[in-house]
Amino acid sequence: MCRHGRQFLFIIILLLAGCSSLVPTKAPPVKDKNLHIVFPNDDWGLIDARTSDHAWSHKKRGDVIVLNSFWGEFQSLPLESLALKTFQSYPGFLPLGKRTIEWFEREAFEMEAEAQVDGVKVLIYMRNYRRNHCYYDFVLITPRQRDPQTYQAFRELLSGVRFK
């Protein structure tokens, strides 16, 4: 793995550690068995992310897509509040755009933001969603300027999500 790839994976580990502060410490994360994802993009490989349900890394650039589900938690806070709570503690956090959409006949919240992790500027794309007492967040993290191909891959992944 190249130097930049190792640095970026370190950044992602830090981001995941920040996100894990939302997970109760008394129980390990439960991977969602009701979720199926079709992501036929050869540029991305599934990686082992022990603290996430699923994670993919771009094979050349090191961009990362992470999916987390939290059962029974976060049912009372608005989706936008949860999105902000996840990332606002990072230096330079700046929401660049946000919107509420309908996804699978329910409300979902999307946000694009930038932040700094270990002095590196990252772009974050996030969609969060609730279904059957489960909170989901889908996050793309990329360490460079907006890349249409990376963003398109994230949209492809979202369009390949299926719930049982």
N, C-alpha and C positions, 0 to 999 in steps of 0.2 A: 504494500500500500504506500502511496506517495506521501511525502511530508504533509501536504495540504489535506489529504484524506484523513491522516491520523489526527491532525489538528481539528478538523471538522467533526470527526467522531467524538473527540473530547468535548467539543462544544455541545454536541447533542446529548452526551451523557450529563453534562451540567444542566441543560434544559430539562431533561427528563427528571433529574433529581429535584429540580424546582417544581415540576408538575407533581411529583410524587408527594410533595408536602400537602397536597389536597386529599391524598388517600389516607384513611385511618391507619395508624401504625400497628394496631392490634391484629389486623388481618392482611394477608398477602393479596395482591390483585387477583381477581377472578377473571379468567379469559372467557369472553363471550362465546358460547356455543351456538347462539341463534343467529350469528352473523356470518355471511359468506361473501367473499370478495373475489371478483374476477378482475385481474389486472394483467392483461396480456402485453406487457411492455418489456421487450428484451433488454432495454437499457437499465432496468431497475432489477435488483436482486433482493429477495427476502433475507433479512438478517435476524439473528437471534437477539431479541430484546426481552430479557427476562422480566422487566418491569412493565412491559406493554403487551397488548393483545397481539399486535402485528407491527412490523417495522420493515421498511424497504430503504435501500440506499442506491443512489445512482452509481453505476459501475465505474464511470469515468470522473464525474464531478464531485461525488460525495454528498450531494443533496440527500436529505432524509425525509421520509414520510412516516409518521407514527400514528397509530390508532390505539386509543385507550377506551375502555368501558368501565363504568363504576356502577355496581348494582346497589340499589337502595340508597345511594348517597346523592346529594346535590339536587334533591327534588323540589326544594322550596325557592332557591335562588333563580332569578331570571337568567336565561342563557347568556345574555350580554354580560351580566355581572360575573358569571363563571369564566367567560373568555378573558375578561380584563383581570380577574383575580389570578389567573394562571400565569400571565406574563408581565403585569405592570411593575413587578419588583425588579425587573432587569433594567440596568442603566440605559438611558436613551430610548426607553419604550415610547413609541409614538404610533398610535393608530392612524393608518393611512386611508382606511375605508371600512365601512361596515354596513351590513344590511340584514334584514330578516326576510327569509324566504319560506316557501312551503316545500317540504321534502317528505315523500312518503305520507302525504296527507297530514303532516304535522309541522309545527313551527321548527325552523332551524335558524341558526345565527351564523353568519359568515363575517370574518374580519381579516383584513390585511394590516400588518403592522411591521415596524422595524424596531430593533433593539440592539444592544451590544452585549456580547458574551465574551468575557476575557479580552475585551478591547476590539473584538471583531464585530463589524456590523453584519447583522443577519436580517433577512426578510422572513416573515412568518405569515403563512396563510392558514386559516383555521375555519373549520365548520364544526359546530357542536349541535347536539340533537338529543332529545329524550324519546324513549319508546319502552313501554312495558316496565316501568320503574327502573330503567337503566339510563344512565347518562353516557353519551359517547362524545369523544372529541377526535377529530381527524386533523392532523397538523402537518404542514409542509414547512421545512426550515431550509433555507438556502443562504449561503454566505456571500452572495454577490448581488449585483443589480438585478432587477426584474428580468427573468429569462422566460420568454414565451413558451419554449419547449418544456421547461420544468413545470410551469403553471398548467400547461395543457395535460401533462402526465398526471398531475394531481386531480384535475377535472375528470380524466379518464378513470382514475381509481374510484372517485366518488360515483361516477355513473355505473361502475361495476359492483356497487354495494347491493346486497340482497339480504333481507331479513327472513328467517324461517317462520 
